[in-house]
Amino acid sequence: MHTFIKDISTKVDQEVTLKGWLNNKRSSGKIAFLEIRDGSGFIQAIVVKDSVGEALWNLVENSTQESSVVVTGTISKHPKQEHTYELQVASYELLHKSEEYPIAKKEHGPEFLMENRHLWLRSKRQWAILRIRDVVETAVNEYLHMQGFIRTDSPIFTPNACEGTTTLFAVPYFDLGEAYLSQSGQLYSEAVISSVGRCYDFGPVFRAEKSTTKRHLTEFWMMDAEAAFVLHDENMDLQEGLIKHIVTSCLEKCITEFSILERNPEPLKAVVEKPFTRLTYDDAIKTLNENGSDIKYGEDLGNDDEVILTQNSEVPVFIHKWPKAIKPFYVKRDPNNDELALNVDLIGIEGSGELIGGAQREDNIDFLLERIKHEGLNEADYDWYLDLRKYGSVPHSGFGLGVERMVRWMSGAEHIRECIPFPRVVNRVKP
């Protein structure tokens, strides 16, 4: 049996065996300091030449960065750093001597690092971001189950568009012509709620947008939730609760990761403690115009607009009740203003941008048909979706959370490509 580095605080003064990789090495000729990584964490292992003998010392000296090793020794507390531990090495086995590692301890350009993404993932920074991603996804599952949702995943191949026909990836599908890679599982989740009441899916979605911004990927992970008998305001309540739960989980479980990333957790604490701001689209446009934005009514928010709306806010900001003309066909109209839609975008603080998009769905088949025809969509493509309004239609709402955007905010990463293990962008599909 071997010990995981994450558990060494309970093994002080005990002999343990660690299995992992040599992350870094420094040697004075008499003492070697090895940084060992095993996936669960990092530890400094100390090798004293006079204590281990010539043969073991030479093995250590000949070990290269990223060599795989088995190290046995006694765990001790660091003499100066609290909650830090070291391994006093007694035996050392070199499982595989690594070739010269291409990612050196120096600055590399983003293209080089992306080309070597399969190796770049081993760095402390990427290790920390991957672990934050896991905490985010786990928190999403926890919260939704607490709110009575069950997970029912949606297909990747779809016959039609959900978000807009211009951003579809078309693929040949046997003798049936073309199918498309999913933009969202929302429409399918709307079908499932008539069975289970509340559901969500969690998986990859695809957008054929030729965008190269630091917030866009062509393949990313989305969580889409849908709930029967939930109206517009309660939909925002669910979204706010989800974000607070994710942030709370990261504050509790990602202390080490935040430290590695030099991510200041203080701004996140207010997110948990204070209610989110709720602005109508009308009020948002007025605020933007008053603060120098040239945005016009009926336009979507740009990155600069999102920054203006959140720059002085301690909490994310909901922008809701947008003009129906710029929202998808399935969004319900505001009963108090037929020109507005009961949709909502949640804009995060610290420049994180849009985190969630959601809406109350149109449950009236006549209005839904009107919107489908108005947008020039083929009614036959949505016959199954229209069936949902024929057989027991109910008021319902839903929302989608972009996982990588949430991870980018939690980790403080500058570019979203660091927030998914193997990013797919306009100019890259490898490794």
DRENTI-728228 format. One record per residue (C-alpha): x, z, y. Coordinates in Angstrom, 1 decimal. Each point is the difference from the previous one (the first is absolute). Layout:
BEGIN
> c1; c3; c2
> X; Z; Y
...
//
This chain:
BEGIN
> c1; c3; c2
> 0.0; 0.0; 0.0
> 1.2; -0.7; 3.5
> -1.1; 1.4; 3.4
> -1.5; -1.9; 2.9
> 1.7; 0.6; 3.3
> -3.4; 0.9; 1.6
> -0.1; 3.1; -2.3
> 3.6; 1.3; 0.6
> -1.2; 2.8; 2.4
> -1.2; 1.8; -3.1
> 3.3; -0.5; -1.9
> 2.5; 1.9; 2.2
> 3.0; 1.4; -2.0
> -1.3; -1.9; -3.0
> 1.8; -2.9; -1.8
> -2.0; -3.3; 0.2
> 0.4; -3.6; -0.9
> -1.0; -2.7; 2.6
> -0.4; -3.7; -0.7
> 0.1; -2.5; 2.8
> 2.1; -2.2; 2.2
> 3.1; 0.5; 2.1
> -1.4; -0.5; 3.5
> 3.3; 0.8; 1.9
> 3.4; 1.5; -0.7
> 2.7; 1.7; 2.1
> 3.3; 1.2; -1.4
> 3.0; 1.8; 1.4
> 2.1; -0.5; -3.2
> -0.7; 3.6; -1.1
> -3.7; 0.4; 0.6
> -2.7; -2.7; -0.3
> -3.4; 0.2; 1.6
> -2.6; -2.1; -1.8
> -3.5; -0.7; 1.3
> -2.2; -0.4; -3.0
> -3.5; -1.6; 0.1
> -2.4; 0.2; -2.9
> -3.2; -1.3; 1.6
> -1.5; 3.4; 0.7
> 2.7; 1.0; 2.6
> 3.6; 0.2; 1.0
> 2.7; 2.6; -0.7
> 3.7; 0.5; 0.7
> 2.1; 0.4; -3.1
> 3.4; 1.5; 0.4
> 2.9; -0.8; -2.3
> 3.2; 2.1; 0.2
> 2.9; -1.8; -1.6
> 1.8; 3.1; -1.2
> -3.2; 1.3; -1.7
> -1.1; -3.2; -1.9
> 3.3; -1.4; -1.2
> 1.8; -3.4; 0.5
> -2.3; -2.1; -2.2
> -3.3; 1.0; 1.6
> 1.6; -0.2; 3.5
> 1.1; -3.6; -0.7
> -3.4; -0.9; -1.2
> -1.5; 1.3; 3.3
> 2.6; -1.8; 2.1
> -0.7; -3.3; -1.8
> -3.8; 0.3; 0.5
> -1.5; -2.4; 2.5
> -3.0; 0.2; 2.2
> -3.3; -0.5; -2.0
> 1.7; 0.8; -3.3
> -2.4; 1.8; -2.3
> 1.2; 3.4; -1.1
> -0.8; 3.2; -1.9
> 1.3; 3.1; 1.7
> 0.0; 3.6; -1.4
> 0.8; 3.1; 2.0
> -1.2; 3.2; 1.7
> -2.4; 0.0; 3.0
> 1.1; 2.0; 3.0
> -1.4; 0.6; 3.4
> 1.7; -1.9; 2.9
> 2.2; 2.5; 1.9
> -1.3; -1.1; 3.4
> -3.3; -1.9; -0.3
> -3.2; 1.8; -0.9
> -2.2; -1.5; -2.8
> 2.9; -2.3; -1.0
> 1.7; 0.1; -3.4
> 3.1; -1.4; -1.6
> 1.2; -0.7; -3.6
> 3.4; 1.3; -1.1
> 1.0; -2.6; -2.5
> 1.2; 1.0; -3.5
> -0.4; -3.3; -1.8
> -0.6; -3.6; 1.0
> -1.1; -3.1; -1.9
> 0.2; -3.5; 1.5
> -2.9; -2.0; -1.6
> 0.6; -3.2; 1.9
> 2.6; -0.9; 2.5
> -1.6; -2.0; 2.8
> 1.4; -3.2; 1.3
> 0.9; 0.0; 3.7
> -3.2; 0.9; 1.7
> -1.1; -2.6; 2.6
> -1.6; 2.4; 2.4
> 2.8; 1.9; 1.6
> 0.0; 3.0; 2.2
> -0.3; -2.1; 3.1
> -2.5; -1.8; 2.1
> -1.6; -3.1; -1.7
> -2.4; -2.5; 1.5
> -3.7; 0.0; -1.0
> 0.2; -3.3; -1.8
> 2.9; 1.2; -2.2
> -1.9; 3.2; -0.8
> -3.2; -1.9; -0.8
> 1.9; -2.4; -2.2
> 1.3; 3.1; -1.8
> -3.2; 1.9; 0.1
> 0.2; 0.8; -3.7
> 3.2; 2.0; 0.8
> -0.9; 1.1; 3.5
> -2.8; 2.2; -1.5
> 2.7; 2.4; -1.2
> 0.9; 1.1; 3.5
> -1.0; 3.4; 1.2
> -2.2; -1.5; 2.7
> -1.9; -2.3; -2.4
> -0.2; 2.8; -2.6
> -1.7; 2.2; 2.7
> -2.5; -2.8; 1.0
> -1.0; -0.7; -3.6
> -0.7; 3.7; -0.5
> -2.1; 0.2; 3.2
> -1.9; -3.0; -1.3
> -0.8; 1.8; -3.2
> -1.3; 3.1; 1.9
> -2.2; -2.3; 2.2
> -1.5; -1.7; -3.0
> -0.5; 3.3; -1.9
> -1.7; 1.5; 3.1
> -2.4; -3.0; 0.3
> -1.1; 0.5; -3.6
> -0.4; 3.8; 0.4
> -2.1; -0.3; 3.2
> -2.4; -2.7; -1.3
> -0.6; 1.8; -3.2
> -0.8; 3.2; 2.0
> -2.5; -2.0; 1.9
> -1.8; -1.3; -3.1
> 1.6; -3.4; -0.3
> 1.2; -1.5; -3.3
> 2.6; -2.7; -0.4
> -1.3; -3.4; -1.2
> 2.6; -2.7; 0.7
> -0.9; -3.5; 1.1
> 1.2; -3.5; -1.2
> 3.1; -1.7; 1.5
> -1.5; -3.5; -0.6
> -3.0; -0.6; 2.2
> -2.3; -3.0; 0.6
> -0.3; 0.5; 3.8
> 1.2; 1.6; 3.2
> -0.6; 3.5; 1.2
> 2.0; 0.1; 3.2
> 0.3; -3.6; 1.1
> 0.5; -3.4; -1.7
> 3.2; -0.8; 2.0
> 2.0; 2.8; -1.6
> -0.8; -0.8; -3.7
> 2.6; -0.7; -2.7
> -1.4; -2.7; -2.2
> 1.0; -0.3; -3.6
> -1.1; -2.5; -2.7
> -2.4; 1.7; -2.5
> -0.2; -2.0; -3.3
> -3.0; -2.5; 0.0
> -1.9; 1.9; 2.8
> 2.1; -1.3; 2.9
> 1.5; 2.4; 2.4
> -0.2; 3.8; 0.1
> 1.5; 2.2; 2.7
> 2.1; 3.1; 0.0
> -2.0; 3.0; 1.2
> 0.0; 0.9; 3.7
> -2.0; 3.2; -0.8
> -2.0; 1.6; -2.8
> -2.8; 1.0; 2.4
> -2.7; -2.4; -1.1
> 0.5; 1.0; -3.6
> -0.1; 3.7; 0.9
> -3.3; -0.6; 1.7
> -1.4; -1.1; -3.3
> 1.4; 3.0; -1.8
> -1.6; 2.6; 2.2
> -3.4; -0.8; -1.3
> 1.3; 1.3; -3.3
> 2.2; 2.9; 1.0
> -1.0; 0.8; 3.6
> 3.5; 0.3; 1.4
> 3.1; -1.9; -1.2
> 3.4; -1.3; 1.1
> 2.6; -2.5; -1.2
> 3.7; 0.1; 0.4
> 2.2; -3.0; -0.4
> 1.8; -3.0; 1.5
> -1.6; -2.4; 2.4
> 1.3; -3.2; 1.5
> -0.2; -1.6; 3.5
> 1.4; -3.4; 0.7
> 0.9; 0.8; 3.6
> 3.2; -1.6; 1.3
> 0.8; 3.2; 1.8
> 3.6; 1.4; 0.3
> -0.8; 3.3; 1.8
> 1.3; 3.3; -1.2
> -3.5; 1.0; -1.0
> -0.9; -3.0; -2.2
> 0.4; -0.8; -3.7
> -1.5; -2.9; -2.0
> -0.6; 2.3; -3.0
> -0.8; 3.7; 0.6
> -2.0; 2.9; -1.5
> -3.4; 0.9; 1.3
> -2.4; 2.7; -0.9
> -3.6; -1.1; 0.6
> -2.7; 2.7; -0.2
> -3.8; -0.6; 0.0
> -2.8; 2.5; 0.1
> -3.8; -0.3; -0.4
> -2.3; 1.8; 2.6
> 3.0; 0.5; 2.4
> -0.7; -1.1; 3.6
> 2.5; -0.9; 2.8
> 0.8; 3.5; 1.3
> 0.4; 1.5; -3.4
> 2.3; -2.9; -0.9
> 2.3; 1.0; 2.8
> -0.1; 3.6; -1.2
> 1.1; -1.0; -3.4
> 2.9; -2.0; 1.4
> 1.1; 2.8; 2.3
> -0.1; 2.4; -3.0
> 2.1; -2.4; -2.1
> 2.8; -0.3; 2.7
> 0.1; 3.7; 0.5
> 0.4; 0.6; -3.7
> 2.8; -2.6; -0.3
> 1.8; 1.5; 2.9
> -0.4; 3.6; -1.3
> 1.4; -1.1; -3.4
> 3.0; -1.6; 1.6
> 0.7; 3.0; 2.2
> -0.1; 2.2; -3.1
> 1.9; -2.2; -2.5
> 2.4; -2.2; 1.9
> 2.2; 2.5; 1.8
> 3.2; -1.3; -1.7
> -1.0; -3.6; 0.6
> -0.8; 0.6; 3.7
> 3.5; 1.6; 0.4
> 1.7; -3.0; -1.6
> -1.9; -2.4; 2.2
> 0.4; 2.2; 3.1
> -3.7; -0.2; 0.4
> -1.4; 2.6; 2.4
> -3.0; 1.6; -1.6
> -1.3; 1.7; 3.1
> -2.3; -2.8; 1.2
> -1.7; 0.0; -3.3
> -1.1; 3.6; 0.2
> -2.4; -0.7; 2.9
> -1.6; -2.8; -2.1
> -1.1; 2.6; -2.5
> -1.2; 2.5; 2.5
> -1.9; -2.0; 2.6
> -3.0; -2.4; -0.2
> 0.7; -3.7; 0.3
> -1.0; -1.9; 3.2
> -3.0; -2.4; -0.3
> -0.2; -2.8; 2.5
> -2.5; -2.9; 0.1
> 1.5; -3.5; 0.3
> -1.6; -0.2; 3.5
> 1.8; 3.2; 1.1
> 3.3; -1.1; -1.6
> 0.0; -3.3; 1.9
> -0.7; 1.8; 3.3
> 2.8; 2.4; -0.7
> 2.4; -2.8; -0.9
> -0.8; -2.0; 3.1
> 0.4; 3.1; 2.2
> 3.5; 0.4; -1.6
> 1.2; -3.5; 0.6
> -1.0; -1.9; -3.1
> -1.4; -3.5; 0.6
> -2.2; 0.2; -3.1
> -3.4; -1.5; 0.4
> -3.3; 1.1; -1.4
> -0.6; -1.5; -3.4
> 3.7; -0.2; -0.9
> 1.8; 1.9; -2.8
> 2.5; 2.8; 0.9
> 3.6; -1.0; 0.1
> 2.9; 2.3; -0.9
> 0.6; 0.9; 3.7
> -3.7; 0.8; 0.4
> 0.2; 2.4; -3.0
> 3.0; 1.7; 1.5
> -1.7; 0.5; 3.4
> -3.1; 1.5; -1.7
> 2.0; 2.5; -2.0
> 3.2; 0.7; 2.1
> -1.4; 3.2; 1.6
> -2.0; 1.1; -3.0
> 1.0; 2.7; -2.5
> -2.5; -1.4; -2.6
> -1.0; -3.4; -1.3
> -2.7; -1.9; 1.9
> -3.1; -1.6; -1.4
> -1.1; -3.2; 1.7
> -3.6; -0.8; -1.1
> -3.0; -2.1; 0.8
> 1.8; -3.3; 0.5
> -1.7; -3.3; 1.0
> -1.6; -1.4; -3.2
> 1.3; -3.5; 0.8
> 3.6; 1.0; -0.9
> -0.9; 2.0; -3.1
> -0.7; -1.2; -3.6
> -3.4; -1.1; -1.1
> -0.7; 3.2; -2.1
> 0.2; 2.5; 2.9
> -3.3; 1.5; 1.1
> -1.2; -0.4; 3.5
> -0.4; 3.0; 2.3
> -3.8; 0.8; 0.1
> 0.4; 0.9; 3.7
> 1.8; -3.2; 0.9
> -0.4; -3.2; -2.0
> 3.3; -1.4; 1.4
> 2.1; 2.8; -1.4
> 1.1; 0.8; -3.6
> 0.2; 3.4; -1.7
> 3.6; -0.4; -0.9
> 3.1; 2.1; 0.8
> 3.7; -0.3; 0.1
> 2.2; 3.0; -0.1
> 3.2; -0.2; 2.1
> 2.8; 2.4; -0.9
> 2.4; 1.8; 2.4
> 3.7; -0.5; 0.3
> -0.3; -3.8; 0.1
> -1.4; -0.2; -3.6
> -2.8; -2.4; 1.0
> -3.2; -0.6; -1.9
> -0.2; 2.2; -3.1
> -3.6; -0.5; -1.1
> -2.7; -2.6; 0.5
> -3.5; 0.8; -1.0
> -3.7; -0.6; 0.7
> -3.6; 0.7; -1.0
> -1.0; -3.0; -2.1
> -3.0; -2.2; 0.7
> -2.7; 1.0; -2.5
> -2.7; -2.4; 1.2
> 0.1; -3.3; -1.9
> -1.5; -2.1; 2.8
> 2.6; 1.1; 2.5
> 2.8; -0.4; -2.5
> -1.2; -3.6; -0.8
> -0.1; -0.7; 3.7
> 3.6; 1.1; 0.5
> 1.2; -2.0; -3.1
> -1.5; -3.2; 1.4
> 1.2; 0.7; 3.5
> 3.6; 0.3; -1.2
> -0.3; -3.2; -2.0
> 0.5; 1.6; -3.4
> -1.5; -1.4; -3.2
> -3.0; 2.1; -0.9
> 0.4; -0.8; -3.7
> 3.5; 1.7; 0.0
> -1.7; 3.2; 0.9
> -3.1; -0.1; -2.2
> 1.2; 3.0; -2.0
> 0.7; 2.0; 3.2
> -3.5; -0.9; 1.4
> -1.5; 1.3; -3.3
> 1.1; 3.5; 1.0
> -2.5; -0.2; 2.9
> -2.8; -1.2; -2.2
> 0.1; 2.8; -2.6
> -0.1; 3.5; 1.6
> 1.9; -0.6; 3.2
> 1.1; 3.2; 1.8
> 1.9; 0.9; 3.2
> 3.7; 0.2; -0.9
> 3.4; 0.0; 1.6
> 3.6; -0.4; -0.9
> 3.6; -0.2; 1.2
> 3.4; -1.3; -1.0
> 3.3; 1.9; 0.5
> 3.3; -2.0; 0.1
> 2.4; 2.0; -2.2
> 3.2; -1.4; 1.5
> -1.1; 0.6; 3.6
> -0.8; 3.6; -0.9
> 3.4; 0.4; -1.7
> 1.7; -1.6; 3.0
> -1.6; 2.6; 2.3
> 0.8; 2.9; -2.3
> 3.6; -1.0; -0.5
> 0.7; -1.2; 3.5
> 1.3; -3.3; -1.4
> 0.5; -2.7; 2.6
> -0.9; -2.9; -2.2
> -2.8; -0.1; -2.6
> 2.2; -1.9; -2.5
> 1.7; 3.4; -0.8
> -3.4; 1.5; -1.0
> -0.6; -2.0; -3.2
> 2.5; -0.2; -2.9
> 0.3; -3.8; 0.1
> -1.4; -1.5; 3.2
> -1.5; -3.5; 0.2
> 0.1; -1.5; 3.4
> -0.3; -3.6; 1.3
> 3.6; -1.0; -0.7
> 0.7; 2.1; -3.1
> -1.3; 0.3; -3.5
> 3.2; 1.3; -1.7
> 1.1; 2.2; -1.6
//
